[in-house]
Amino acid sequence: MEITVDNIKCGGCAGSITKKLTATFGTDKINVNIEKGIININLDNSKKDELSKVLLDLGYPEIDSVHGFDSAKAKAKSFVSCAIGKMDQ
């Protein structure tokens, strides 16, 4: 499954996303394209809503899914996730 999200800026972001998705879905077949904001994960399409929620909770909402204050909240969460990802490297 492929999903395009906002707020991916660096390897710290990718690390946090990969770690959380691996723990949540039990797969290590995850590829994060930082430049394009695309995440590829080996998941059944029936799990798309759950995947979107996990990513939103990390601060990486699906493109055009949040606006206004919710977008600002997502950006703030992504900074925290990114920092944690950088510390885990």
matplotlib code that plots the C-alpha trace (Angstrom):
import matplotlib.pyplot as plt

x = [0.0, 1.2, 0.2, 1.4, 1.6, 2.6, 5.5, 8.2, 11.4, 14.4, 15.7, 14.5, 11.0, 11.4, 12.9, 10.0, 7.5, 9.3, 9.6, 6.0, 4.6, 6.8, 5.6, 1.9, 1.5, 4.3, 5.9, 9.4, 8.6, 8.3, 9.9, 9.7, 10.5, 11.5, 11.5, 8.1, 6.4, 5.4, 5.3, 5.1, 4.1, 3.3, -0.3, -3.7, -5.9, -8.5, -6.0, -5.8, -7.9, -5.9, -2.6, -3.9, -4.8, -1.4, 0.4, -1.8, -1.1, 2.6, 2.1, 2.2, -1.4, -2.4, -2.1, -5.1, -6.7, -6.3, -6.6, -6.3, -5.7, -5.5, -2.8, -0.8, -1.2, 0.0, 3.1, 3.9, 3.5, 5.8, 8.6, 8.4, 8.4, 11.3, 13.4, 12.7, 13.7, 16.9, 17.8, 17.1, 19.5]
y = [0.0, 3.5, 6.6, 10.2, 12.4, 15.9, 17.0, 14.4, 16.4, 14.2, 10.8, 11.4, 11.6, 8.5, 6.7, 7.5, 6.5, 3.2, 2.4, 3.1, 1.3, -1.7, -1.9, -1.4, -3.6, -6.2, -5.6, -4.5, -4.0, -0.2, 2.4, 6.1, 8.5, 11.7, 13.9, 12.9, 12.2, 8.7, 5.7, 2.2, -0.5, -4.1, -4.0, -5.1, -2.2, -2.9, -1.4, 2.0, 3.9, 2.5, 3.4, 7.0, 7.3, 6.1, 8.5, 11.4, 10.7, 10.9, 14.3, 13.0, 13.3, 12.0, 14.8, 17.2, 15.4, 18.1, 21.9, 25.0, 24.3, 20.6, 21.1, 23.2, 20.5, 17.9, 20.0, 20.4, 16.6, 15.9, 18.1, 15.9, 12.7, 13.9, 14.8, 11.4, 9.7, 11.7, 10.6, 6.9, 7.0]
z = [0.0, -0.8, 1.1, 0.6, 3.8, 4.8, 7.1, 6.3, 6.3, 7.1, 8.2, 11.8, 10.5, 8.4, 11.4, 13.7, 11.1, 10.3, 14.0, 14.8, 11.8, 12.4, 16.0, 15.1, 12.1, 12.6, 9.2, 8.4, 4.7, 4.9, 2.6, 3.3, 0.4, 2.3, -0.8, -2.1, 1.3, 0.1, 2.4, 1.0, 3.5, 3.0, 4.3, 3.2, 1.9, 4.6, 7.1, 5.3, 7.9, 10.7, 8.9, 8.3, 12.0, 13.2, 10.9, 11.9, 15.6, 14.7, 12.9, 9.4, 8.0, 4.6, 2.0, 2.1, 5.1, 7.7, 7.5, 9.7, 13.4, 12.8, 10.3, 12.8, 15.4, 13.0, 12.2, 15.9, 16.5, 13.5, 15.0, 18.2, 16.2, 14.1, 17.2, 18.7, 15.4, 15.3, 18.9, 18.0, 15.0]

ax = plt.figure().add_subplot(projection="3d")
ax.plot(x, y, z, "-o")
ax.set_aspect("equal")
plt.show()
